[in-house]
């Protein structure tokens, strides 16, 4: 092919492949790495506000992500505990934890497949 470059004969040091994976429901974004990070941070901090702050987003945006995900799935991903003697907080439901686990498995498998293809092609 005129003008093409034979990459296989060129030095390939430092060349890597990157990809981004997300899940959509009826063409609308539902879950990806950012929302996974939000849920992970909620589980770690026990707070939507603190989780949002760590990601550099507003509480309102974080809450809209949560309600959007829950609405599209029809299940609760987080459970809120009203303040009191021990204070309030937020934690993930079992379904929320399972969603993160499944997504992480999907990412690992996807990256492995991409890495194999990349090595075969380049």
N, C-alpha and C positions, 0 to 999 in steps of 0.2 A: 504494500500500500504506500503510495507516494506521501512523503512527509511524516510517516510513522516512525516511532522510535523503538528500537529493540531494547526494552528495559532489561531483559534477562542477561544481556551482555554488559550492562552498566553496573556500577557499584551501587549496592542496595543498602548500605549501612544506615541504620536509623530509620528506615522506612517502616511505618506501622499502619494498621487500618483501625479506624474507629467507627462505631455505629451508635445509634440512639434507638432505643426500643420503648414504645409506649403501647398501651391498650386503649382501644376505642370501643364505645358502645353506640351503635347506630350512627357512626360517623363523627361522634363527639369524643374528645379526649376524656379518658376516664382515669387512667393510672399510668404513671411513669416514675422515673427516678426522683423527681422533685417531690411528688406526692408521697412516695415511699419514704423519702427523707423526713418529710413532715410527720408522718405517722411514727417513724422511729424516734424522732425527737420528742414527740408527745409521750411515748412510752418511757423514754429516758428521764425527761424532766418532770413528768406528771402535770404538765401545763401546756395548753394550747398557746397561750401568750408567750411563754418562754421558748417554745418550739418555733413559733413564727419569728421571734426576735433572732434566734440562731440562724435562720434562713434568710433574714433580711427582708421579710414580708410583713405586712400588717396583720393584726389579729383578725380583722374583717376578711381579708383575703384568705387566710388560713381556714377560717370558719366556712367560707364559701366553698373552698375545695372539699372540706369534709362533708358538708351537706349535699354537695353535688355528687360526690362518690357514693354516699349512702343512698341518695335518691335513685341513682341509676341502678344500683345493686338491689335495693329494697331491703337492706340489712344495716344494722348499726356497726360501725367500725370503731367508735370510741364510746366510752361511758363516762359521764360526768358525775362527780360526787360533790354535792352541795357542801359549802363550808360549815363549820361547826367547831367542836372541841379540837378535833385533829386537823381542821382546815379542809378546804375543798381541793379538788384536783381532777385530773382527767387521765384515763388509762385506755389502753386498747382492749377491745373485746377479743374473744378467741378468734372470731372471724377476721378482725383486723390483723391479728398476728399471722393468721394463716395466709391472708392476702400477700403480706410482705414476704413470707417464706416462699410462696409459689412464684412470685415475681422475681425474687432473687435466683431461684432455680432456673427460671426462663432466661434471665440475663446470662447466667453462667453457661448454659447450653448454647445460647445464641452466639456468645463471644467465642466459644470453642469452635463452633461450626464456621464462623467467619474467619478465625485464625487459620483453620485447616484450608479453606478455600484460598485465602490470601497466599499461603505458602505454595499451594499447587499452581496458582496462576502467575505469581511473581517470582 
